[in-house]
Amino acid sequence: MKALGIQSRFWSMGRITGDLYAVLYTASKLLTLAELSHELNVTKGNVRY
């Protein structure tokens, strides 16, 4: 997950965006906003598309 977050900075997307895509891509089920923010250890306001 961290590797995609680092790579996303190269493409000017931001670390959290890369981390978000990694979590969603590897998740085995649909995740709620609360679960995403918990998994990424960020506030819900930082989890945006």
C-alpha positions as CSV (number, residue, x, y, z in Angstrom):
1,M,0.0,0.0,0.0
2,K,2.8,2.4,0.9
3,A,4.5,1.8,-2.5
4,L,1.4,3.0,-4.4
5,G,1.1,6.0,-2.1
6,I,4.8,6.9,-2.9
7,Q,4.3,6.3,-6.6
8,S,1.2,8.4,-6.6
9,R,3.3,11.4,-5.5
10,F,5.3,11.0,-8.7
11,W,2.1,11.4,-10.7
12,S,1.2,14.5,-8.6
13,M,-1.9,12.7,-7.1
14,G,-0.8,12.9,-3.4
15,R,0.0,10.1,-0.9
16,I,-3.5,9.7,0.5
17,T,-5.0,9.3,-2.9
18,G,-2.5,6.6,-3.8
19,D,-3.1,4.9,-0.4
20,L,-6.9,5.1,-1.0
21,Y,-6.7,3.4,-4.4
22,A,-4.4,0.7,-2.9
23,V,-6.9,0.0,0.0
24,L,-9.9,-0.1,-2.4
25,Y,-8.1,-2.3,-4.9
26,T,-7.0,-4.9,-2.3
27,A,-10.2,-4.9,-0.2
28,S,-12.1,-8.1,-0.3
29,K,-15.4,-6.2,0.4
30,L,-16.9,-2.8,0.0
31,L,-15.6,-0.4,2.6
32,T,-17.5,2.5,4.3
33,L,-16.0,5.9,4.7
34,A,-15.3,5.2,8.4
35,E,-13.5,2.0,7.5
36,L,-11.4,3.8,4.9
37,S,-10.4,6.6,7.2
38,H,-9.5,4.0,9.9
39,E,-7.5,1.9,7.5
40,L,-5.6,5.0,6.2
41,N,-5.3,6.5,9.7
42,V,-6.6,9.9,8.4
43,T,-9.8,11.9,9.1
44,K,-12.9,11.4,7.1
45,G,-12.4,14.8,5.5
46,N,-9.1,13.5,3.9
47,V,-10.9,10.6,2.3
48,R,-12.2,12.1,-0.9
49,Y,-12.3,11.0,-4.5
